[in-house]
Amino acid sequence: MLDTIPVVDFSRFKSDPEACALDIVKASRNIGFFYLKNHGISQELIDRMFDNSEQFFQQPLEKKTKYLIGPHNIGYSGMKSEKLDPGNQIMGDLKEAYNIRKYSTMDDSAKYFVLGDAAEQVNVDKFFK
């Protein structure tokens, strides 16, 4: 059993995508987490996404639930509304999430996540490219 979180070098994805993908699968199955390095996303953009997340999740529940997760797995899911291991869980996960997909970054779901800020919506789009 590993006692540290694995580090996956994403620069390998261009030269050997299968090996890189296997590293991610192995880390996800064995530990459940991994660090990703050499991914090409600037620290400034990462920090902006964390700031957007903090602003969104600090809103009152009634505002967050205005864009609930739908059939395409985009939107807000509240505390205990999902079970990552339904075979072994009685209650839902102690987390909330807001899912945005690569192809939804310029639609209303991403606009709602950044609280209507068009410039930040462009940053979300850059993050996913």
C-alpha positions as CSV (number, residue, x, y, z in Angstrom):
1,M,0.0,0.0,0.0
2,L,1.2,3.5,-0.8
3,D,1.5,6.0,1.9
4,T,2.0,9.0,-0.3
5,I,-0.1,10.6,-3.0
6,P,1.4,9.8,-6.4
7,V,2.6,12.5,-8.8
8,V,1.6,12.1,-12.4
9,D,3.7,13.9,-15.0
10,F,1.2,15.0,-17.6
11,S,3.9,16.1,-20.1
12,R,4.1,12.3,-21.0
13,F,0.6,12.5,-22.4
14,K,1.9,13.9,-25.7
15,S,4.5,11.2,-26.2
16,D,2.8,8.2,-24.5
17,P,-0.8,8.9,-23.8
18,E,-1.6,5.3,-22.8
19,A,1.1,5.1,-20.2
20,C,0.1,8.5,-18.8
21,A,-3.5,7.4,-18.6
22,L,-2.5,4.1,-16.9
23,D,-0.6,6.2,-14.3
24,I,-3.8,8.2,-13.6
25,V,-6.0,5.0,-13.4
26,K,-3.5,3.3,-11.1
27,A,-3.3,6.3,-8.7
28,S,-7.1,6.7,-8.8
29,R,-7.8,3.1,-8.0
30,N,-5.1,2.6,-5.4
31,I,-5.1,6.0,-3.5
32,G,-8.1,7.9,-4.9
33,F,-6.0,11.0,-5.5
34,F,-3.0,12.2,-7.4
35,Y,-0.9,15.3,-8.0
36,L,-0.7,16.4,-11.7
37,K,2.4,18.2,-12.7
38,N,3.5,19.7,-16.1
39,H,-0.2,20.1,-17.1
40,G,0.4,23.5,-18.8
41,I,-2.2,25.5,-16.7
42,S,-0.7,28.6,-15.2
43,Q,-0.8,29.1,-11.5
44,E,-2.6,32.4,-12.0
45,L,-5.4,30.7,-13.8
46,I,-5.6,27.9,-11.2
47,D,-5.8,30.6,-8.5
48,R,-8.6,32.4,-10.3
49,M,-10.6,29.1,-10.5
50,F,-10.1,28.6,-6.8
51,D,-11.3,32.2,-6.2
52,N,-14.4,31.6,-8.4
53,S,-15.1,28.4,-6.5
54,E,-14.9,30.1,-3.2
55,Q,-17.2,32.9,-4.2
56,F,-19.8,30.4,-5.6
57,F,-19.8,28.1,-2.7
58,Q,-20.0,30.9,-0.1
59,Q,-23.4,31.8,-1.5
60,P,-26.6,30.9,0.4
61,L,-28.0,27.4,-0.6
62,E,-31.1,28.9,-2.3
63,K,-28.8,30.7,-4.8
64,K,-26.6,27.7,-5.5
65,T,-29.6,25.4,-6.1
66,K,-30.9,27.6,-9.0
67,Y,-28.7,25.6,-11.4
68,L,-29.0,22.1,-10.2
69,I,-27.1,19.3,-11.8
70,G,-29.0,17.9,-14.8
71,P,-28.9,14.8,-17.1
72,H,-25.7,16.0,-18.7
73,N,-23.9,16.1,-15.4
74,I,-23.5,19.9,-15.5
75,G,-24.5,22.2,-12.5
76,Y,-24.7,22.2,-8.7
77,S,-25.0,19.1,-6.5
78,G,-25.5,19.7,-2.8
79,M,-24.3,18.1,0.3
80,K,-25.2,14.4,0.6
81,S,-26.9,14.4,-2.8
82,E,-24.3,12.1,-4.4
83,K,-22.9,8.7,-3.4
84,L,-19.5,7.8,-4.8
85,D,-19.7,4.3,-3.3
86,P,-23.4,3.5,-3.2
87,G,-22.8,-0.2,-2.4
88,N,-21.1,0.7,0.9
89,Q,-22.7,4.1,1.8
90,I,-25.9,4.7,3.7
91,M,-25.9,8.5,3.3
92,G,-24.6,10.7,0.6
93,D,-21.1,12.2,0.3
94,L,-20.2,15.1,2.6
95,K,-19.4,17.4,-0.3
96,E,-21.0,19.8,-2.7
97,A,-19.9,20.3,-6.3
98,Y,-20.4,22.4,-9.4
99,N,-19.7,20.5,-12.5
100,I,-18.6,22.2,-15.7
101,R,-17.5,20.3,-18.8
102,K,-15.1,21.4,-21.5
103,Y,-17.9,22.0,-24.0
104,S,-20.1,23.9,-21.6
105,T,-17.7,26.7,-20.6
106,M,-19.4,29.4,-22.6
107,D,-23.0,28.4,-21.8
108,D,-25.3,29.5,-18.9
109,S,-24.0,26.9,-16.5
110,A,-20.5,28.4,-16.5
111,K,-21.9,32.0,-16.5
112,Y,-23.9,31.1,-13.4
113,F,-20.8,29.6,-11.7
114,V,-18.9,32.9,-12.1
115,L,-21.8,34.9,-10.9
116,G,-22.4,36.5,-14.3
117,D,-18.9,37.9,-14.7
118,A,-18.2,37.6,-18.5
119,A,-14.4,38.0,-18.1
120,E,-14.3,35.2,-15.5
121,Q,-16.3,33.0,-17.8
122,V,-13.6,33.5,-20.5
123,N,-11.1,32.4,-17.8
124,V,-13.1,29.2,-17.2
125,D,-13.0,28.6,-20.9
126,K,-9.2,29.0,-20.9
127,F,-8.9,26.7,-18.0
128,F,-10.5,23.9,-19.9
129,K,-8.5,24.3,-23.1
